[in-house]
Amino acid sequence: MSFGRGLLTLVVALAVAPTAAQAATYTVSPSGADTNAGSSYAPFKTIGRAAQAAQAGDTVNVTPGVYAETVSLTAANSGATFRGVGPTRPVIEGGNTRAVGFDNNGADGITIENFESAAIPLSQFNHRAHVTVAYLYIRRHGLEGALELMRAGIHAYNAAHKVPVSPTAGYHETVTVAWMRLKSSSPRRRPWPRAGWPSPGRPPGCPARRSPTWPSRRSWVLHRTV
């Protein structure tokens, strides 16, 4: 009889004892809505909305896309993780109107990983900036891996800043490959071009006479001097 009373007491105690809050996982997608629950089936639309919900131990999975926002992180987000997931990195920023992607306003122990930032204004992402990014990619990923990242990054950056794709504007495959091959062959040189080098878009040794603009923008075209 006493055993029965003891077991009953234990069951009641377990029923009323407070339990530690479980870590939550939120999902953000460009096709979502901020009125959703933030699950993988009903994702949020903005990272900022997920930041309003994320607390210590929580994870925010952000799917590929362009997010034109500045995400404010506060003390309430301390210990949370914001992670880009999917085949390509999500791009935060857009519209050439915001100075930063994530803005830390008191958060501690935050983890932010696998994002691309398009926060740099279009007017400042010049030839030197392009070559510097190429240099850093090559050092970490090798030529082929760097080329894939550079292509995806420039396309995403252009999309964030609404750069048109045309025969005279947008991503240029031949120029990109030429510069990155040049940097790969001389990795110990400074990452940016010296003063007096050819104008942006024409690596040293590339002839002034070019192949038709549109084909060379879309695919690698080898220039030869006749």
N, C-alpha and C positions, 0 to 999 in steps of 0.2 A: 504493500500500500504506500509506504513511504517512497518507494522507487517511482511509483506512478505520479505522486505529487511533485517529485523532483524533476521528472521529465517534462511535466506540464509547465513547471516554472521556467525551464530552459527554453521551451518552445515559445512561450510568451516573451521572454527576454530577447530572443533572436528576432521576433516579429517587430518589437518596438525599438530595437537598437538602431541608431543612425548609421547609415552606410556612406562610405566615401563616394564622392561624385565621380562618375566614370568620364573619361576623356571622350570628347565628341570629335567627329570628323565631318567637315563641311565641304561642299563642292561648289565651285564657281564656274560658270560657262557663259559665253556670249549669247547663247540662246535661252538662258534662264530668265528668271524674274526675281526681283528683290522681295516680292511678296511670298515667294516660295519658302519651304522649310529649310532649304540649303542641303538637302540630301543628294545622293548621286542620281536619283530619279526625278527630283524637283530642285535643281540647283539654283543658287543665287545668280544674279546677273553681274554684280559688281563685287570686287574684292573688298571695297569699303563696307559693304553690307555684311560680309563675312567677318570683317574685323570688329564690327559691333557685337557679334555673338561670340567670337573666339576668346577663350580664357586659358589659363595655365594648363598645359598638357594637351590642348586641342590641336587639331591639324586642319589646315585649309588647303585643299587640293584645287589648283587652278588649271583648267584645261586650256589648250592652245587658242589663241585669238589675240586681238588688240584691245586693251582696256584703257580707255582715255580718262584716266583719273589719277589723283594723288591720294594714296591711302594713308590716313592718319592713324598711327599706332600710339596707344596710351598705356598707362600703367596697368589697366585692366587686361591688356594683351600679353603681359609678361609671361614668358614660358611657353607661348604658343608657337606653332610652326606654320609658315606659309610656303607651300611647295608647288612649283610648276610641274605638271604631269602631262604625259602624252608624247606623240612623236616629235613635236617641235616645242620650243620654249614659248610660253605666253609672253607677250610684249605689254609692258605697262607704260602708259603715257600715250599721248597722241594730241593732235591738233596744234602742236607747236605753241601751246599756251601755258604749260605747267613746267616748273623748274625741277621738280623731283617726282619720283615714282612712289617710294615709301618715305614717309615723313615721321620720324620717331619723336614722339612728344612725351617721353617718360617711361616707355616700355623697357624691361630688363630681361635678358635671356631669350630674346626673340631669335628664331631661326628663319632665314629667308633664303631659299635655294632654287636654282634652275629657272631664273627669269631673264628676259632680255629687257633692257631699258631703252626707250626711245625719247627719254627726257631731254637730251641735248637738242637745242634749237636747230632747225634745218640750216640756218645761215652759218652755224658753227661746225656742222659735220662736213668739213671740207676735205680736200685731197689728203692733207697731212693726217687728219683723223682717220680716214679710210685706211691708209697705209699702216698706221699705228695699230689699229685693230687687227689687220691682217698679220702683222708681225707677232702679236701676242697669241693669236690663234695658232699660228704655225709652230711657235715654241712649245705649245701644250699638246697640240693634236696632230702635228705633221701636216704635210701639204694637202693630201686628199681629205682628211677630216676637217682641216681648216677651210678648204674650199666649200664643203657642204654647209658649214656653219656660216660662212661669209655670205653665201647666196641667200640662205634662209633669213639671215639677219638684215641684209640690205632690202630684201623684198618686204619684210615685216616693217622695217623703219619707213620705207617709202609709203607703204599702205597707211601707217599711222599718221603720216604727214600729207597724205593725199597727193603724192607725186604721181603724175600720169605716166602710163606706159605707152610709149609711142616711138616712132623711128628716131626721134631727136631727144627723148627724155626717158628717165627711168634707169633701171639696172642695165649694165653693159657687160655681157659675159666675157667678151674678148679682152677688154681692158682689165677686168677683175682678175682673170686667169693670168694675164701677162704680168701684172704687178705682183701677184702672189707667187708665181714661179720665180720672179726676180728675187723676192725676199727670201724664198726658200733656199735659193742657191747662195745667198750671202747672209746667213742668220746672225753673224756676229757684228754686222754693221748696225749703225744706229737705225731705229725703226722708221724714222721719217726721212723724206728726201732732203738733200742739201739745197741751199740756195743756188740758183743758177741751173738746176736740173730742168728738163723739158717741162712744158706746161702740163697741168693735171690731165690725166687721161692718155698720155703717151710715154711709156717707159723708154729709157735710154736704148737706142738702137732700133726703135720702131720707126719705120719710114713715115714721112709726112703723107705719102699717098696711101690711102686706106681702101679696104674693100668696102662694098656697099654697106651703109650704116645699119640698116635693119637686120640683115643676116648676122652681122658681127655682134649686134646687141643680143640676139637670141641664142647664139651658140659660138663656140670657140672657132675663130678663123685665124690661121697662121699667116702672118704678114711676111712676105719675102721681098728683098730688094733685087731688082732685075738689073 
